Each structure stands twice: as structure tokens, then as C-alpha cells.
Amino acid sequence: MLKQAVNQLRGQIRVRVETSFPERVLNLCGARNLAFWDLEWESPTVFTCTLSRRDLRLLRRAVRQLDCDLRVVGRWGMPFFLGRIRKRHAMAAGLILCGAALFFGSFFIWDITVEGNETVSREEILRSLQTHGVHLGTFGYSLNGADLRNRVLLDIPELSWISVNVSGCRAYVQVRERIPAPELEDRREPANLVARRAGLVRKVQALGGVACVLPGTSVEEGQLLISGVEDTDTFGARVLSGMGSVTARTWYTLTAEVPLTVEIRRPVGEERVYHALVIGTHRIKFFRNSSIEEAEYDKITKRTPLSIFGLPLPLTWVTERYQLRETETRSRDPVEAEKAAEAALTAYLHSRVDPYGTVSSTLCTSRQRGDTLVVTLAAECLEEIGTQVPIYVETANESGE
């Protein structure tokens, strides 16, 4: 990469050499340290190669005594480019102004990237930064990182840390979201452990209170599993926090109805393409206001940020494609409909079971009823079914009533 840039600055020339003894020309290049590259043989006596502008003059002097025909077939690089525009004063002035604009523009922010956010949206972070003076066109060296961090953290409590680093004309925003503290379980609060759903008990482990069920028994939803009221032989009953774990086999039956006729939108007519240029936050349209109704057209928008030599510009080329669609009804394959419904029911089943246990086995069946396919998913699971329910205890007032 560096050699290519140096060769472009020095200027490169493509030459065609025709001689009866081409090896002598190559030996002369090696003896005089003349660098050449991209060697291609056209015939046993003709080859082409690329040299620098300085080495071409030395090669011409060296081959004067040889029966050699040396012709230039191409020139490119900075010296030749400047030579072509030296009489075009307007173009030269434009290049100078463009170079100056790129140089001074590199001190401003023209691109902002946000990394590390998951729950907090990128738009919310950018709005907070814009409120405190960080937006497209901001002078990069005027940012105060510590002050900006404190202000943004006050605006967005969901963030625990933020850093804004400016490299060239890009601002890299890195955030870290706050991890919410888990709710503390009050073990002194009187409570019972009841069944969250019906099942067949496999394992009971009481950590506080008295177990009211045994392994191998079936329980109904809301049935008492571990009681927080314990009888004592000395002073009657005492109230505890019923805690523990009750693992049971549970069964789910989920049903979904899938229509066997679907409406699809197919393209009709010619596709329309519109272009626009976004400069910072301003949009310049290269088309008149159209009478397109978006309900009848599918719209595909493509945004292409513009850059020069890897330097981003405050320009974005927007291409909008509109395709007219019409709706038609088609029949659906029952096998594909059953697979889609099974996948949806399985995902819903895992969303209900995974926080408490695992799915042991599933069985999917279907039956057709008119234009509708009824899909049923039966599943057996192994999960924790206990949930705490508080015990409300009446306390005597100060008068003893």
C-alpha cells in the first residue's frame, strides 16, 4: 500500500520493449538498479513493464547502444496529472479549495457511531448528545469528555458509563448500560409456597416451613406445597416464611389456527427510482413531489454515506425504489403451514417454561377444518412450580383488643 502511494506521487510509466535480445535489457536494469514491475511478455522478443519516471530516463540512456525499440504506452501519477491541469486555472483553484476544505473539515465531526447499547436506543443517545452540543458539524477539539459524560448520564439513567472519543472526523461513542439490582427476598415475611400450575411432584425440598406434599403426588393449581405456619409443642403455632423448591412434571396443550389461504403482494408495472442528497440534516430531492400512495407501493430505501480517500463527508446519497404491488390470494401447503405453526407454538412454549425448567418432549398434531388448519402441540416438561403467597397476620393494637 505504501509503495503504491509512493509510485503514484513519483509518477509511473508503462513501456513496451521490442528487441532481439530482451535478456540484455533486463540485465541492464538489474546492473543499474532500475526497478520495474508488472512484467508481461507479448512474444519472445516483446515485453511490457512499468517503471518510475526517473528510471525511464536512465533506461533510455542504457539501451542506446542496443538494437532496441522502447515506446511509452501509458503514463499516470501525480506529476502527469499536475502537468495536464497546469493551464486549467479554474480546475487547479478548485482542487486547492477542495483540498483546503478536506483539511479543515477533518477538524469537525461528520460521523457518529454508537457501540455497547442494547436496551437504550441509538436515537435516544444521539438526541441527548445533540442537546449538549455533539452533532454533525461540531468542532471535534471543543468537546469536554468529563462534562459531557456527566450531563448524558443525568439525562439517561439507564446508562452507567459513556465515553466520546474523536478520531479525525469520526466520533466514537461507547456506552455501558446499568445492570438493575435484583429484588431482595424478605425471608422474614410470612408466606406460603403454593403451586403455580398443576403437575406431578417429583422432588420436594423445604428450606423454611413445613412440606405439605410428597413426591409422587399430583397437585392442582393454587394447592399448598410448603406451609409457613408451623405447630410447636411449647407455645402453639409460629408463622414463618415458607421457602423451598418443588419440582414437578407438567403438561401443556397449545393450539393455533392457521389459514390455508394467504394474501401475497406481487410486483406489477415498472419500478420507480428517486434520488436525494442529505447534507448534514438537510435533504435535497432530485425529483418532484410524486403522487405515490405508499399503501399500494413497496418502498425500499438505500442510504450510502459518501467519503473521499476514507474520509467521511457530511453527505449521504439516498435511493428510494417504489414498486407497485397488487394483492392476490393463494392456497398454502398444509405441511408448510403445520411446520410454521409448530415452530411458533414451540417458541411460545419455551418462553413459558424456560424460566422455570426444561421441555422434556413434544408431540404436534393437526387437523383441517374448512380453510383452516388447527395445529395442536402437546408437551411434557420438568419445572419448578412453587410460588410464594404472603400470609396476612392480624396484630393486636396497643389497647390489647
Rosetta blueprint (number, residue, H / E / L):
1 M L
2 L H
3 K H
4 Q H
5 A H
6 V H
7 N H
8 Q H
9 L H
10 R H
11 G L
12 Q E
13 I E
14 R E
15 V E
16 R E
17 V E
18 E E
19 T E
20 S L
21 F L
22 P H
23 E H
24 R H
25 V H
26 L H
27 N H
28 L H
29 C H
30 G H
31 A H
32 R L
33 N L
34 L L
35 A L
36 F E
37 W E
38 D E
39 L E
40 E E
41 W E
42 E E
43 S E
44 P L
45 T L
46 V E
47 F E
48 T E
49 C E
50 T E
51 L E
52 S E
53 R H
54 R H
55 D H
56 L H
57 R H
58 L H
59 L H
60 R H
61 R H
62 A H
63 V L
64 R L
65 Q L
66 L L
67 D L
68 C E
69 D E
70 L E
71 R E
72 V E
73 V E
74 G E
75 R E
76 W E
77 G L
78 M H
79 P H
80 F H
81 F H
82 L H
83 G H
84 R H
85 I H
86 R L
87 K L
88 R L
89 H H
90 A H
91 M H
92 A H
93 A H
94 G H
95 L H
96 I H
97 L H
98 C H
99 G H
100 A H
101 A H
102 L H
103 F H
104 F H
105 G H
106 S L
107 F L
108 F E
109 I L
110 W L
111 D E
112 I E
113 T E
114 V E
115 E E
116 G L
117 N L
118 E L
119 T L
120 V L
121 S L
122 R H
123 E H
124 E H
125 I H
126 L H
127 R H
128 S H
129 L H
130 Q H
131 T H
132 H L
133 G L
134 V L
135 H L
136 L L
137 G L
138 T L
139 F E
140 G H
141 Y H
142 S H
143 L L
144 N L
145 G H
146 A H
147 D H
148 L H
149 R H
150 N H
151 R H
152 V H
153 L H
154 L H
155 D H
156 I L
157 P L
158 E L
159 L E
160 S E
161 W E
162 I E
163 S E
164 V E
165 N E
166 V E
167 S E
168 G L
169 C L
170 R E
171 A E
172 Y E
173 V E
174 Q E
175 V E
176 R E
177 E E
178 R L
179 I L
180 P L
181 A L
182 P L
183 E L
184 L L
185 E L
186 D L
187 R L
188 R L
189 E L
190 P L
191 A E
192 N E
193 L E
194 V E
195 A E
196 R L
197 R L
198 A L
199 G E
200 L E
201 V E
202 R E
203 K E
204 V E
205 Q E
206 A E
207 L E
208 G E
209 G L
210 V E
211 A E
212 C L
213 V L
214 L L
215 P L
216 G L
217 T L
218 S E
219 V E
220 E L
221 E L
222 G L
223 Q L
224 L E
225 L E
226 I E
227 S E
228 G L
229 V E
230 E E
231 D E
232 T E
233 D L
234 T L
235 F L
236 G E
237 A E
238 R E
239 V E
240 L L
241 S E
242 G L
243 M E
244 G E
245 S E
246 V E
247 T E
248 A E
249 R E
250 T E
251 W E
252 Y E
253 T E
254 L E
255 T E
256 A E
257 E E
258 V E
259 P E
260 L L
261 T E
262 V E
263 E E
264 I E
265 R E
266 R E
267 P E
268 V L
269 G L
270 E L
271 E L
272 R E
273 V E
274 Y E
275 H E
276 A E
277 L E
278 V E
279 I E
280 G L
281 T L
282 H E
283 R E
284 I E
285 K E
286 F L
287 F L
288 R L
289 N L
290 S L
291 S L
292 I L
293 E L
294 E L
295 A L
296 E L
297 Y E
298 D E
299 K E
300 I E
301 T E
302 K E
303 R E
304 T E
305 P E
306 L E
307 S E
308 I E
309 F L
310 G L
311 L E
312 P E
313 L E
314 P E
315 L E
316 T E
317 W E
318 V E
319 T E
320 E E
321 R E
322 Y E
323 Q E
324 L E
325 R E
326 E E
327 T E
328 E E
329 T E
330 R E
331 S E
332 R L
333 D L
334 P H
335 V H
336 E H
337 A H
338 E H
339 K H
340 A H
341 A H
342 E H
343 A H
344 A H
345 L H
346 T H
347 A H
348 Y H
349 L H
350 H H
351 S H
352 R H
353 V H
354 D L
355 P L
356 Y L
357 G E
358 T E
359 V E
360 S E
361 S E
362 T E
363 L E
364 C E
365 T E
366 S E
367 R E
368 Q E
369 R E
370 G L
371 D L
372 T E
373 L E
374 V E
375 V E
376 T E
377 L E
378 A E
379 A E
380 E E
381 C E
382 L E
383 E E
384 E E
385 I L
386 G E
387 T E
388 Q E
389 V E
390 P E
391 I L
392 Y L
393 V L
394 E L
395 T L
396 A L
397 N L
398 E L
399 S L
400 G L
401 E L
